Amino acid sequence: MELVGKRILVIGGAGLIGSHILDELIKTDVKEIIIYDNFFRGTMDNIDEALKDPRVKIYPHGGDILHEDILDKAMEGVDGVFHLAAMWLLQCHEYPRSAFDVNIRGTFNVIMAAIKHKVKRVVYSSSASVYGNALEIPMTEEHPYNNFTFYGATKIAGEHIFKSLSSRYGLSWAGLRYMNVYGPRQDYKGAYIAVMMKILDNIDKGIQPVVFGDGSQQYDFIYVGDIAKANICAMQAEKTGECYNVGRGIGTSIKELSELLLRLTGSSLKIKYEPAGQTFVTNRIGSIDKAEHDIKFKWSIDLEEGMQKLIEWRKSHKDAVDKKRTAAGL
Ligand SMILES: NC(=O)c1ccc[n+]([C@@H]2O[C@H](COP(=O)([O-])OP(=O)(O)OC[C@H]3O[C@@H](n4cnc5c(N)ncnc54)[C@H](O)[C@@H]3O)[C@@H](O)[C@H]2O)c1
């Protein structure tokens, strides 16, 4: 879908990825950008810059995808929808019933409202969690659903609800399976990503950064600004009904990541290894060919540049970082 002159609804727009999508949308000629968020995890700090653009507004009558009539109203006259609202991995683990409501019933509500209001295209935030532990690397989109988490189950369900209802009612959509997203505005609640924030906290305090296990677990880290660009590419693309990995296709171990953070901060501290706690997934690197081919997306920020941006953001947004630390009970 061409973006010029369009009204765009960003559901979950006050969160990490949603707020970066706002920043990307502002650079285009869209007519209006409406944030629909219940601020369960999203924050005003995340969106205060975007809100300076007069085209960006928070939907004034509510922002919960479980409030069907309000969601329905918010969808009136909308051309494109980014659907990012969800409960996260650890929360789905703790509260599967609530996660069922938000991630599955909420997604169903979004789809039905989009169909009713003849929305031209929806981009759905799925997750590489649908794959679980890798059976082969790199993981293509054909990789089996080797998932054992409830979070992954909700994302698999979401994809299939999109698939079935859109083929019945003709809704154009794309699903994005993000690898491990990091960058400015990230908080301390993620299962894998919080480790970066905790390592940087330790370095700031002059305490040895702690790595659990031997640090050999590899992840496919991708900068949040690139994730936002992938969303824009997916919205602009025409192909419907497909899901795409969004990553760099490069594995980085937690040990390598920790060493990079020590180097970038100029720290001479040494990593302290402690026994591994609960890990959900230990190895996940995605193939990026399908996204490159179909939606013309390729990452542009490498790990060193991205980590530098994260470190700079932490320095220039100390209050926001403190609030995120407090919100995570740290
Ligand atoms: N960050 C990652 O590494 C990652 C990886 C894979 C997939 N994802 C998926 O991408 C999407 C965005 O992730 P994020 O990291 O920006 O998460 P986030 O939690 O920062 O953003 C989600 C937003 O949705 C809002 N929200 C939650 N429940 C809602 C509800 N019932 N109604 C309306 N809004 C609600 C939250 O307040 C938050 O602002 C999510 O669907 C997530 O599952 C993220």
Ligand as a Chemical Component Dictionary entry (heavy atoms), coordinates in Angstrom:
data_LIG
# 
_chem_comp.id                   LIG 
_chem_comp.type                 NON-POLYMER 
_chem_comp.pdbx_formal_charge   0 
_chem_comp.three_letter_code    LIG 
# 
loop_
_chem_comp_atom.comp_id 
_chem_comp_atom.atom_id 
_chem_comp_atom.alt_atom_id 
_chem_comp_atom.type_symbol 
_chem_comp_atom.charge 
_chem_comp_atom.model_Cartn_x 
_chem_comp_atom.model_Cartn_y 
_chem_comp_atom.model_Cartn_z 
_chem_comp_atom.pdbx_ordinal 
LIG N1  N1  N 0  10.809 -6.802  21.290 1  
LIG C1  C1  C 0  11.065 -8.000  20.779 2  
LIG O1  O1  O 0  12.206 -8.520  20.874 3  
LIG C2  C2  C 0  10.005 -8.754  20.031 4  
LIG C3  C3  C 0  10.368 -9.937  19.415 5  
LIG C4  C4  C 0  9.399  -10.653 18.729 6  
LIG C5  C5  C 0  8.107  -10.181 18.642 7  
LIG N2  N2  N 1  7.757  -9.025  19.281 8  
LIG C6  C6  C 0  6.369  -8.590  19.174 9  
LIG O2  O2  O 0  6.329  -7.276  18.648 10 
LIG C7  C7  C 0  5.271  -6.534  19.230 11 
LIG C8  C8  C 0  5.794  -5.261  19.840 12 
LIG O3  O3  O 0  6.822  -5.593  20.747 13 
LIG P1  P1  P 0  7.477  -4.521  21.700 14 
LIG O4  O4  O 0  8.801  -5.044  22.070 15 
LIG O5  O5  O -1 7.351  -3.163  21.116 16 
LIG O6  O6  O 0  6.536  -4.692  22.965 17 
LIG P2  P2  P 0  5.891  -3.589  23.915 18 
LIG O7  O7  O 0  5.311  -4.331  25.061 19 
LIG O8  O8  O 0  6.878  -2.505  24.183 20 
LIG O9  O9  O 0  4.710  -3.003  23.002 21 
LIG C9  C9  C 0  3.418  -3.528  23.011 22 
LIG C10 C10 C 0  2.461  -2.406  23.265 23 
LIG O10 O10 O 0  1.133  -2.936  23.310 24 
LIG C11 C11 C 0  0.426  -2.317  24.368 25 
LIG N3  N3  N 0  -0.638 -3.226  24.790 26 
LIG C12 C12 C 0  -0.547 -4.336  25.552 27 
LIG N4  N4  N 0  -1.759 -4.879  25.739 28 
LIG C13 C13 C 0  -2.647 -4.105  25.063 29 
LIG C14 C14 C 0  -4.042 -4.152  24.866 30 
LIG N5  N5  N 0  -4.793 -5.094  25.443 31 
LIG N6  N6  N 0  -4.607 -3.201  24.110 32 
LIG C15 C15 C 0  -3.870 -2.214  23.543 33 
LIG N7  N7  N 0  -2.536 -2.104  23.708 34 
LIG C16 C16 C 0  -1.932 -3.046  24.457 35 
LIG C17 C17 C 0  1.466  -2.065  25.447 36 
LIG O11 O11 O 0  1.101  -1.037  26.340 37 
LIG C18 C18 C 0  2.692  -1.706  24.610 38 
LIG O12 O12 O 0  2.781  -0.312  24.400 39 
LIG C19 C19 C 0  4.609  -7.475  20.227 40 
LIG O13 O13 O 0  3.495  -8.061  19.611 41 
LIG C20 C20 C 0  5.667  -8.503  20.510 42 
LIG O14 O14 O 0  5.101  -9.738  20.888 43 
LIG C21 C21 C 0  8.695  -8.298  19.964 44 
# 
loop_
_chem_comp_bond.comp_id 
_chem_comp_bond.atom_id_1 
_chem_comp_bond.atom_id_2 
_chem_comp_bond.value_order 
_chem_comp_bond.pdbx_ordinal 
LIG N1  C1  SING 1  
LIG C1  O1  DOUB 2  
LIG C1  C2  SING 3  
LIG C2  C3  SING 4  
LIG C2  C21 DOUB 5  
LIG C3  C4  DOUB 6  
LIG C4  C5  SING 7  
LIG C5  N2  DOUB 8  
LIG N2  C6  SING 9  
LIG N2  C21 SING 10 
LIG C6  O2  SING 11 
LIG C6  C20 SING 12 
LIG O2  C7  SING 13 
LIG C7  C8  SING 14 
LIG C7  C19 SING 15 
LIG C8  O3  SING 16 
LIG O3  P1  SING 17 
LIG P1  O4  DOUB 18 
LIG P1  O5  SING 19 
LIG P1  O6  SING 20 
LIG O6  P2  SING 21 
LIG P2  O7  DOUB 22 
LIG P2  O8  SING 23 
LIG P2  O9  SING 24 
LIG O9  C9  SING 25 
LIG C9  C10 SING 26 
LIG C10 O10 SING 27 
LIG C10 C18 SING 28 
LIG O10 C11 SING 29 
LIG C11 N3  SING 30 
LIG C11 C17 SING 31 
LIG N3  C12 SING 32 
LIG N3  C16 SING 33 
LIG C12 N4  DOUB 34 
LIG N4  C13 SING 35 
LIG C13 C14 SING 36 
LIG C13 C16 DOUB 37 
LIG C14 N5  SING 38 
LIG C14 N6  DOUB 39 
LIG N6  C15 SING 40 
LIG C15 N7  DOUB 41 
LIG N7  C16 SING 42 
LIG C17 O11 SING 43 
LIG C17 C18 SING 44 
LIG C18 O12 SING 45 
LIG C19 O13 SING 46 
LIG C19 C20 SING 47 
LIG C20 O14 SING 48 
# 
